[in-house]
Amino acid sequence: MRTNRIRTTALAATALVAALSLTACGGGNEGTKSAGPAPAAASNTDGKAESTAPRTPETTARPTGTPAENASTPARGKHAGGNGNETAHSGTEKAAPAAATARTACTTANTTVTATEVTRPINHLLLTLKNTGSGLCDAYYAPHLGFDGAQSVFPILEDSKPQAVVTLAPGEEAYAGIGLTGEPGQGTLHKSKNLSVHFAKRNGSTYDTPAKLKLPAETYWDDNGFVTYWQSDRATALTF
């Protein structure tokens, strides 16, 4: 009897150990079990697949402010000539004032002109025209000269015509050379003390009011002399 009881006890213990082993193995398999296939997409009434994922509201970056403020508007700031204070305008912004580009012919109103004697070439004078105005002026063609007592305009040397009209900014100068006489002994000499300088217009005619100059002492001229077109430098004016 005692032997049977020991055997029974041993068998029961063995069975318990086996059961515990099976339980432990089953728990391990459940811990690594796959989550299974993803749920199939639901079908709508049209037969098209419809995602079952939760939807989030669409978000679009919107500018702050009113439509007028968000429109393409020039940057505000201090305009040239302004004081930095901006004023709202209806429609468009006012443009900054443009730089002065006023341009006119050179006349007695915006220039001064002088006549000086030069040592080379001989029997020459140099006319110097200076822009005393506040804008650009164009020295058109050649000066029209009248010596006192002369009945006609002094001859203009066409060979001295420059490639472009000389334009003077305020303070700049233009030059014209005066050949007082031709070849020696080929003309009658005249002595003059005064000279009138008429400025040409763009169309070639002249202004009525001339500049009146005092000539250097002992100035003689004849009808074979000439005056050049206005030049941008004195050296060119005295090469003829």
Phi, psi and omega in degrees: 000316181296324180292320178296322182293322180293319179296318180298318180297318180295320179295319179296320180294320179297318179297321179296318180296320179295321179295318180296322179296317178296321180295317180297320179293320179297321178296323179294320180294324180293328180291338181248013183293138179294148180291350177090171182294148179293148180300141181291149179295139179286150178258136176271185185293340180272358180088001180271145180291138181234130183293141178264000179292145181295140181270146175247147181299141177293139179239125179239130179293119180245136179292150176277159179095181182275163178305322181294323180288330183275351178294163179289107185237135179303145178295138180273151179181193182274116177282159177299128179086355181267181180247010178092345178275124183261145178240136180292137179243147175275125179096259187243160177282148176285137179284153177294144182299135182285154177296148183297122179235024180302137184219132182214177176281152175285128180221183177293342183283335184233015180217168166235151180223138180228156177238125181232150179276143179237155180275331178223133351291163179288156180058038177235151169239156177243123173268131178240122181251125181240132178282114179254006181273189182255358180228183179287147173223145181257128177268093185282142171053225180238157175291141176266115187258145174223110174283149181299133182089350181284144181263352182217166179286142179297140183302143178255132181276104183292333180294348182266007183296125180283170180288335181214158177295139179279121179252131183248129169278163178308128180092346181276164185233153171236162187223150174220135179265141177244114172272110190289326184223162173270211178298140181304136177081004182258002179210163178274128182279142177233138177260133181225152178249339185231154179220133174255137182240111177266133179269142181273148173273177180295328182274002177099341176285172185243158175283152184288325185268116181267164168275136182250125186240153170268130181273153173303153181299148179060046177269121178241147179214164172221177186287355179264003179284185182199166171229142181274169168294163174295134181240160181276347178218151186291327182298317179294319182298334183257013178271353184262000000 
